[in-house]
Amino acid sequence: MSTTEAPASTGTNGNGASGYRWVGTRPVRHDGLDKVAGKARYAADLNLPGMLHGHILRSPHPHARIVSIDTTKAAAMPGVKAVITGADFPEAPPKGATRNLMCTVIARDKVLYSGHAVAAVAASTRREAKAAAEAIEVTYEQLPHVLNIADAMADGAPVIHDNLLTRGVDPRPTEPSNVAARTVYERGDVEQGFGEADIVIEREFSTQAVHQGYIEPHACVVDCDQEGKAVIWASSQGHFMVRSSTATVLGWDTSRIKVIPAEIGGGFGGKTTIYIEPVAALLSTKAGRPVKIVMSREDVFRATGPAPGSIIKMKVGARNDGTITTAKAWLAYENGAFQGIAAMLGCMCVVSAYTLDHLYVEGFDVVLNRPVNVAYRAPSAPAAAFAMDSVVDEIAARLGMDPIDLRLHNCPSQGDPTPYGPKWPMIGLRDCLEAIRDSDHYQTALPDGQGRGVATGFWFNIGEASSATVNLNENGTATVITGSPDIGGSRASMALMAAEELGLDVHLIQPVVGDTEVVGFTDVTEGSRATFATGMAVVEACRDLKTQLRKRAAKTWDCDVEEVEWVDGSAVHGPGEQEPLTLAAITGNAKRTGGPLGATASLNARGAGPAFSVQVADVSVDSETGRVTVERYTTAQDAGTAIHPSYVEGQMQGGVVQGIGWALNEEYIYSDDGNLENPGFLDYRIPVASDLPMIETVIVEVPNPSHPYGVRGVGEVGIVPPLPVLANAVADATGVRISDLPLSPPRVLDALTAAES
Amino acid sequence: MAVVHFSTDQRQHTGVTEVVIDAANVRALVRQLSELYPSLNAHLVETSSTAVAIDGEIIPDPMLEELTATSEVHLVRPLAGG
């Protein structure tokens, strides 16, 4: 099978009944024991001889000009070995992504949010470093700030960047504003569409910024030697990204930096960028000793990227038969302190689960005095789905239609145009809708007093560059080395695909995450790409190895290689004149037949398969407290093919739980003076196991024809539907539709009280 | 040959919703588009629309991707993810 061939639709629901021996099975993950036994090494666990501790001083103001920084007193304090400020870093370009990265790592002339890094100290102990950092004297000239979209877009709003001229407006403005970009997607004639509609519903929605909530704070250890080379141990979603980003910020050549990936304690998109590695590198260079920086939880909340808040206005028309005739959307997304593409992504996603002849979608990316956005599973899609699927739910109720039937009636299929232009490839939205419709959950009558909600979610998934090396050992085992950090069970998935290809027991395969000098370049793990793209590289390397193994057998048998097949882990002589040679027999004799066996594949993966999820929830609402309790929750998601169903289910469940947190509780609370008031898990409440029922999963498998095993990628889309699912369920339970998240007890109680009065 | 479809903001530079281009790959296609619509390239750079979608598949950093007589091309922005 070539890498462009894929198996027919399996519909196995992740039970491994697809004809594969290993793909679709559920072995214990190779790194599992180390993680549950506390032996896995995270960046903060590393201690080197002579190591110093770094501490970063952060701005107490949301917007201020840095007038002066005096480090004299700090530098003279006990244990202090190095002090740095923005002036120690290369000058940042006037605008663009490089400036945004450089000025996120450390402020230059202005601080743009409370928590923005200003200076840093390396000292013998953490306590000494912290004390010295606090002794740095920074003089600020405070500037007016903006903390929300409405204020940032208002006429006369304080402008954060003097050179930010809105993109996507013709003619382009000549005066700066906080609107970084305008995005428009348009098809047909929306007014005609509204004219064809029997009902039109128009609503405005808001969502709050939320944090990715990874348990492990950002941490790194950097050791710079006297020749100017640096070794970085860091927790990230991509150590090649850490290398290139650190080099960019420091103005170094990438060859000066080696990054060794530590285990990662959660990322969810939040570790697709860097904050502390260049700071530690510069401190280490200056001090001549290794430096460790571990962010506190408070710093993680104050200074690392949230997913954006949003305001979305939706207007949707439909005929009495359930046909959605048109949709018009206005979206504004927070970008944080620097411009991003949040609104653009929201525009691409907002009506993606529906076939529309007429649409007009307009989005605005807005900067404000908060930490810059960073990706969070399926970035921007949850808020967009919240708006569209809330309105669609209301249409279904008004028409008296089953909400799944309404969605099936408007469901796009392969060849239909996406809202952003290109046509859909093979997608599994219809399969997911039918899976939920036919699920035990949906077929079970709703208990009295509860409400039920359903909704859809879409995410693109992406490919990008990956590398893999597979070495066969002399005892017949294999080592699979990839450049993708294991953020969700990818070691096991890589081993399973290698096992399937080589016909080797998966337990005889050791998957390894290689550092930047061991394995070929690999893009950051984002866009649900690791099992898809890096898995594709593993498969390609294994197929190369199978060719080599056949050649070795042919040499052994003194026959033509075309007479040798690779079957179930053994070389088989086609004419049947030789006894099969196992993989172990060939590798054990490898020195005599040409040397050790290994293969490497590097590729830019094409053909990522779009992901859809459909979910249903039952909730109860306490009318006295406003508390929403999730009583039952089921998610169906198109995985393409589930390589390791347990980890697919884990990704589905994790996404749902994070979406539930976004929907019900999570929000940043800022004081009027621009400081975050809830920078900790006590006051920023993410769901815990005791808050939730078991999240039931239905793995839908509509194979992606571009992947050798049909993989789509499963890490992101699960977070998209919970926002509208729970809003729809609460509306069903209470008769009150709430269009502002989170659905926290005070907000729900206020809405119920207002409705009663 | 390929049919290139233009988004709403790109049409301000092309004046048309689509155009047929005789090009063997994306690099040749972009060259011809730049000659046909001199202001389009700067707009694509300005809006970071440096990716293409060929027959529905978004390719983030294209150059030598082959085009066929039936290829449908959209000029889009590269995606990011979590």
Chai-1 contact restraints between the chains, C-beta under 6 A:
chainA,res_idxA,chainB,res_idxB,connection_type,confidence,min_distance_angstrom,max_distance_angstrom,comment,restraint_id
A,R167,B,T47,contact,1.0,0.0,6.0,A-B,restraint_1
A,G168,B,D9,contact,1.0,0.0,6.0,A-B,restraint_2
A,D170,B,Q12,contact,1.0,0.0,6.0,A-B,restraint_3
A,V184,B,T8,contact,1.0,0.0,6.0,A-B,restraint_4
A,E186,B,T8,contact,1.0,0.0,6.0,A-B,restraint_5
A,F268,B,G82,contact,1.0,0.0,6.0,A-B,restraint_6
A,G269,B,G82,contact,1.0,0.0,6.0,A-B,restraint_7
A,A375,B,A80,contact,1.0,0.0,6.0,A-B,restraint_8
A,A375,B,G82,contact,1.0,0.0,6.0,A-B,restraint_9
A,Y376,B,G82,contact,1.0,0.0,6.0,A-B,restraint_10
A,R377,B,G82,contact,1.0,0.0,6.0,A-B,restraint_11
A,P379,B,G82,contact,1.0,0.0,6.0,A-B,restraint_12
A,G421,B,H5,contact,1.0,0.0,6.0,A-B,restraint_13
A,G421,B,H74,contact,1.0,0.0,6.0,A-B,restraint_14
A,P422,B,A53,contact,1.0,0.0,6.0,A-B,restraint_15
A,P422,B,G56,contact,1.0,0.0,6.0,A-B,restraint_16
A,P422,B,H74,contact,1.0,0.0,6.0,A-B,restraint_17
A,K423,B,G56,contact,1.0,0.0,6.0,A-B,restraint_18
A,P425,B,G56,contact,1.0,0.0,6.0,A-B,restraint_19
A,F460,B,L79,contact,1.0,0.0,6.0,A-B,restraint_20
A,I462,B,L79,contact,1.0,0.0,6.0,A-B,restraint_21
A,I462,B,G81,contact,1.0,0.0,6.0,A-B,restraint_22
A,E526,B,G81,contact,1.0,0.0,6.0,A-B,restraint_23
A,E526,B,G82,contact,1.0,0.0,6.0,A-B,restraint_24
A,G527,B,G81,contact,1.0,0.0,6.0,A-B,restraint_25
A,G607,B,E57,contact,1.0,0.0,6.0,A-B,restraint_26
A,E716,B,G82,contact,1.0,0.0,6.0,A-B,restraint_27
